[in-house]
Amino acid sequence: MRRRQATTGDVADPVGNEASLDGWPDRTTFGDEPMIHDLPPVTGAWCPGDPVGDRRFLVLDRKVALDSGDVLDGVQIAYETWGRLNDDASNALLLCHAWTGDSHVAGRAGPGHPTPGWWETVVGPGRAIDTDRWFVVCSNVLGGCQGSTGPASPHPDDGRAYGSRFPVVTIRDMVRAQARLADHLGVRRWHSVIGGSMGGMQVLEWAVTFPDRVASIVPIATCLQASAQQIAWESIGRRAILHDPYFNGGDYYDAPAGQGPHRGLSTARMVAQVTFRSDNVFTEKFGRDVVAGSEPRGVVSNDQQFEVERYLEYHGDKLIRRFDANSYLLIGRAMDLHDIARGRGGLAAAVKRITMPVLSMGIVSDMLYPSYQQIQIRDVLSAQGGRAEYVEIDSPHGHDAFLIDFDQVAPPITRFLDSIG
C-alpha cells in the first residue's frame, strides 16, 4: 500500500475535526497563499512507518465480534493519554472524537499529527479539563484511519489493506473496543465520558452498554437515534465517494498518487461542511463576494467563482490529505445506524439503563443536530427520575460551535465534573 506522505500544502486545521471558518485565510491575502500543487495521496490514513507522534498502540489479545456477525482479529487501537491515573483509578475521563477526528485531543501539529488537538484549549494543565487532576484518554475509533484498525490497515491474512473486505461497524462496536482499552489501562469506571457529534453517540452507547463502568456522561450536539435528515445528508456524501472513478469498489490503495478517490472524498467533505455551520455565519463571512480575478467586472460566465465555493474546495482538498475515503464511508454509516434502542426493546427500555448523572449540551444554531435532540436526552432521562440537565450554547457557528466556542462549552463541563461524587 502506498503510504500517506506529508506535503508542503498541509495546513493545520484549527480544530482538526469538523473544519472551521477560522482556518480560512483572509480574502485580501488568500490570493498570495500557495495552494496545494502536488498530487494527492490515495489515502490520508496513518500507516505503519509514518511518524507515530504522541500515539500509543494496543493490540487486542482476543478477537473482536461485531454487530454485523463478522469477527476481526489482531485489532489495534491507537490512543493518547494526558495526566496520571490516581491510585484508586477514580480520576479517569474518556473523550470521544467526532467523524473525522482522532485521538489527538491536545498537542501541537507536527510529525504524525497533521492538525493540532481538537480540544487544545480545553484539555491541559490548569485548563477546563485539568490534566493535573484528571487522567484523560482518547482513542481513534475502530474503523478509523489514524492508527486504529480500519480499511486502510493491513489485513492479517495477506498484509494488504483491508479495503472492501473491512466489515460494517457500529457505534456500539467502537465502544466495546474502547472498553477493552479501558481494561488495559486499569480503568474499571470512568468518572465521565464526554464527546460531541459522533463522539456524543459513543458517550450514550457507553452509558447504555456499560452503565456500571460510567459515573457520568456529557453528550454534546448529538442524538439518541440518527434522524432521517442526518442520514440524508450523509447519503449524499457517500454517493460522491462511491461514484468517484478511482474508488474501485474500495480497493484503491495500490494506485499511484493522484489516482485515489480524492475527488469524491473532497466533495463529500464540502457537503458535510455546509451542515457544520449556520446560514448567518456563511453570509457574514462570505456574502456574495466573488474570488478576485475569477471574472472581469460586469461579465457573467461559468468561470465566475464565489468565495464560499473556494472555501468549501479548500477544506475538501485538505481532508483528503489526512483522512481515508473508506473510513469516511464506514464511520458515516455507523452514524446512520446509531440507535441506542436497537435490539433493546425500544427507546424507553434503553434509556432506563442510563442511571448516572447527565449533562446534555446543545447549540442554538445547529442545523445538523438541532438542539431539540439534546433537549430530548434531558427530558427522557428526567422523566424516569434521573439527574439530567441541559445547557445550550448560544453561538452562531452551528454544529461546529462545540469546537469553537470554548468559553461557553468548557465552564459547564468543569462544574459538572466537580459535582460528581
Buried (B, 14 or more C-beta within 10 A) or exposed (E): BBBBBBBEBBBBBBBBBBBBBEBBEEBEEBEEEEEBEEBBBBBBBBBEEBEBBBBBEBEBEEEBEBBEEBEBEBBBBBBBBBBEBEEEBBBBBBBBBBBBBBBBBBBEBBEBBBBBBBBBBBBBEEBBBBBEBBBBBBBBBBBBBBBBBBBBBBBEEEEEBBBEBBBBBBBBBBBBBBBBBBEBBEBEBBBBBBBBBBBBBBBBBBBBBBBEBBBBBBBBBBBBBBBEEBBEBBBEBBBBBBEBEBBBEBBBBEBEBEBBBBBBBBBBBBBBBBBBBBEEBBEEBBEEEBBEEBBEEEEEEEEEBBBBBBBBBBBBBBBBBBBBBBBBBBBBBBBBBBBBBBEBEEBEEBBBBBBBBBBBBBBBBBBBBBBEBBBBBBEBBBEEEBBBBBBBBEBBBBBBBBBBBBEBBBEBBBEBBEEEE
